[in-house]
Amino acid sequence: SYPDVVLKQLLAASRRGIGIEAVLERGQEGDNVSRDNAATAARLRDGGIRVCMDAPERTTHAKVFVIDRRYLFVGSHNLTQSALKYNHEVSVLIDSPTLAEEAIRYLRSICP
């Protein structure tokens, strides 16, 4: 599946010692987003990736990955089959240590 390809690449990068941090939407309890993102978060955490789920009373629709304190990957998609294969989603990969550090500060303000 598309999510498995992305997850395998993130986990392989983590095993190579590349630091990765992520924030995922928690969703509403019992819905598909909640279930899928919780499973994704567990797999990422098991692979040594710092993952934060947003607060239940807030919606963080942006999905953010900071890779090696250099790359910033920001998008609207969840790591689900439907989001990666069928939905119209937008993501950007930015090579900027400065913006990556700003994103880390932002992520840690959401999830200290």
SVG drawing of the C-alpha trace seen along z (x, -y; Angstrom):
<svg xmlns="http://www.w3.org/2000/svg" viewBox="-16 -30 39 32">
<polyline fill="none" stroke="black" stroke-width="0.4" points="0.0,0.0 1.1,-3.6 1.2,-4.3 3.5,-1.3 5.9,-2.6 6.2,-6.0 6.4,-4.4 9.1,-2.0 11.2,-4.8 10.8,-6.9 11.7,-3.9 14.7,-3.1 15.9,-6.7 15.4,-6.5 17.5,-3.3 20.3,-5.1 20.3,-7.7 18.4,-10.4 16.3,-12.3 12.6,-12.6 9.8,-14.3 6.1,-14.2 2.8,-15.6 -0.4,-13.8 -4.0,-14.6 -5.7,-12.7 -9.2,-12.9 -12.4,-12.1 -12.4,-9.0 -13.6,-6.0 -13.3,-7.6 -11.1,-6.4 -8.6,-9.2 -8.2,-8.5 -7.7,-4.8 -5.4,-5.1 -3.2,-7.9 -2.9,-6.1 -1.7,-3.0 0.7,-5.1 2.0,-6.8 2.6,-3.5 4.7,-2.2 6.7,-5.4 7.3,-5.4 8.4,-1.8 11.0,-2.8 12.4,-5.6 10.6,-8.5 9.2,-11.2 5.5,-11.5 2.9,-13.8 -0.8,-13.6 -2.6,-16.9 -4.9,-17.6 -8.4,-16.1 -10.0,-19.5 -7.9,-20.9 -7.5,-19.9 -4.1,-20.1 -4.9,-19.5 -1.3,-20.1 0.8,-17.1 4.5,-18.0 7.7,-16.0 11.1,-17.4 13.9,-15.3 17.5,-15.6 16.8,-19.1 17.2,-20.2 14.2,-19.0 10.7,-20.1 7.8,-18.1 4.4,-19.8 1.2,-18.7 -2.5,-18.2 -2.5,-14.4 -2.8,-11.7 -0.6,-8.6 -3.6,-6.6 -4.3,-4.7 -7.1,-7.1 -5.1,-10.2 -2.0,-9.0 -3.8,-7.4 -7.2,-9.0 -7.6,-12.4 -6.4,-15.7 -3.7,-16.6 -0.8,-19.0 2.6,-18.6 5.9,-20.4 9.4,-19.4 11.6,-22.3 15.4,-22.1 16.0,-24.7 17.7,-24.2 16.3,-27.5 12.7,-26.6 13.2,-23.1 14.2,-24.7 11.2,-27.0 9.0,-23.9 10.6,-22.1 9.8,-25.0 6.2,-25.0 5.8,-21.2 7.2,-21.4 4.7,-24.2 2.0,-21.8 3.6,-18.8 6.3,-19.7"/>
</svg>
